[in-house]
Structure formats: C-alpha cells, structure tokens
Amino acid sequence: MVAHSVLQGIAFIHKEGYVHKDIHPGNVFSSLIRDKKVPAKDPVIVFKIGDLGITNLETEMDVFNTMVGRWMIPPEFLKPDQFGKIGKQVDMYHAGLVFLSLLLGRIPTFTEKDILDGGPRIMAERLNSIYSPAISKALRRHVENRTQTALEFWKDISSARTK
C-alpha cells in the first residue's frame, strides 16, 4: 500500500517534468479516507508525498543546485563523473531508502564511504524479504543501472508479490 501510493506520487511528479529530491519517511504522510459513496465501508489508509519545497524541474537540476539530507545522499551527488548525472532516478534511490527503512523498522544511516561502496544496496540485498531485489535495484550506485521509473519500480515490487 505504501509503495503503491508513493510510487504513484513520484510518477505524477515526474510526468510533470519535476524531480522531488527529498523523499524520506518524514515526507510520506498517511490519512484515513472514507468512501463517500459507501459510508458504511471501513475507511482505507492512503499515503501521500509532501514537502515539495525543493522540487526542481529536471531540466534545471545539477549537483550545485541540489540539496539533499546527509543520510540520503545518492552516489551521483558525491561523484557524478563516476556514477552518472543527477536526475529523476534520485527519486527512485530515495524511494528505495524509504522502503528499506520500512523493512528495517528504522531509518538507517550511511557515511559517504558507505554510499560510495554501495552500502544501502548491500543492506537491502541482505534482508530476508521478497522485496529485497526490487529495493536493491533502486539503490544501485550507477544511475544507468538503477530502477529508472516509478512504474518500473512498482512492476518489480508487484512481481515479487506474485512469486
């Protein structure tokens, strides 16, 4: 449920040409929604991405105008010449960190060395979860090898659930 809502929000942001760049557990909000057409039905929980304050058009992004929390720095922010250009895939990386946090039950911290060495991906691969492969793919260091879109990430998660 969380992944579906978060990835749907990211897909919308990207479709409009923007990159959020600040997706973390504190920016994912939940609420109970009632079905107005069927009031007797139990409310359902929905998740939404908030805090669009540092969102940029993808065409205006570069490492120099990108602020990212220290614990969620993507490798391309540290070494763009080695890991690739910062773009929409940063949101896939951040979504991977959010989902990793959910599976761990805590927000992990990483040093710059951990990030450059692929620590987040390695941590995801070591989890005993059917979602580990999907999350670790989103946490790959090289932008071109990472999950490219929210839809691709959702397909990876969905296919894990059906195996």
N, C-alpha and C positions, 0 to 999 in steps of 0.2 A: 504494500500500500504506500509506504513512504517513497520507495524507489519510483513507483509509477508517477506519483504526484510531482516529485522533484524533477524527474527527467522530462515530464510533460511541460513543466515550467521552463526548464532550460531550453527545450525545443522551441517554445514560443519566443523566448528572448533571442535565440539565435536566428530564427526565421525573420525577425525584425532587423537583423544586422548588428545586434549588440552582443557583448560578452559581459557577464556578471562580474567575474573575477573575485568574488568574495562569498562563495557558497561554503558555509560551515554550519555546524549544528545550531549555533546561535541565530542563524538567519533562516532556519527552517521552522515554520510556525504551524501549529495544529489547531483545529477547531472542530466542534461537533456541528453537523449540518442536518437539519430535518428536511424531509421530503414534503414540501408544501402541498403537493397533490395527494399524498397519502399520509396524513398527520399521525395515524396510529402506528406507522412504521418506526422502528427504532432509528435514532439519528446515526449517522455514519461520521467517522473521523476523516478529515481531509487535511492535507499538508500543502503549504504554500511557501514559496521562496520570497523573502522580504529583503529590505535594505538594498535598494538599487542605487544607492548614493554614489558608488564609484564605478558604476557600469559605464562602459565606453562603446562607441561604435567600433566594430572590429577593424575598420579601415584606419582608425586613428590610434590604434594600440601600438605601443612599443615598450620595451623594458623600462625606459626612462619615465614614462607617464603611468606606470603600473605600480600601485601599492598593494602589497599582499602581506597578511599576517605572517610572522616569522615561522610559526609551526606548520603553515600550509604552503610554503614556497614551492613552486614547481621547478623541476630541474632546468627548464628552458629560461627561467628568470635568472638563475645563477650563471649558466653557461650557454647562452643562445647559439654560439658558434658550434657547440658540440651536440646540443640536444634539440635544436630547432627554434623556429620563430614562435613567439608567444601569440596565441590566437584563441579561437573557440575551444580548442582542446584543453585549455586551462580549466574550463568549467567541468570537463569530464574528469580531470585529475582531482579537482575539489569534490565532485560528487563521489568519486572513489574513496576519498578520505572520509566523507560523511558516512558512507555505507560501512567502511572499515570500522569507524567509531561505534556504529550501531552494533556490529557483530562482536566487538570487543567489550562493549558496555562502558567505555571510557574514551576520552579523546587522547589519542597517542601524541607524543611529542617526538620531533625529529631534529637532529642537528643538520647543518648544511652538509656535512660529510655523509650523514645517513641518507639524505636526499640524493646527493650525487652518486652514492653507491647503490641506490635502488632500494633502500630500507623499507619504504612504505609498500612497495610491490612484494618484497620478500616476506614481510609480515603478513600480507594478505594471502600469499601462497601457502603459508604455514597453518592457516586457520583450518579447522575441521568444519567446513561449510560447503554446501553445494554452490554457494555464490562466490567462493574464492577465485575461481578462474575469471569470472566476469569483472570482479573488483580489481584483481591484479593486472588485468589487461588495461583498465582505465588508469592504472598507476605506473605504467611503463615510463621510463625516463625519456625516451626519444619520442618526440611529438608524432612523427610519421608512423610509429608502431603502436601508438596508444589508440584506444577507442576514439573514433573520430566524431561521432554524433550521439545525441541523446537517444535517438531511435535505435542505433546500433547497440548502445549500452542496454536499453530495455530488451532488445531481442536476445542479448547474451544472458540477461537475468531470467527472462521468460523460458529460454530453452533449458536452463539449469533446473528450473522447477518441474519440467516435464520429463526429465531423465530418470 
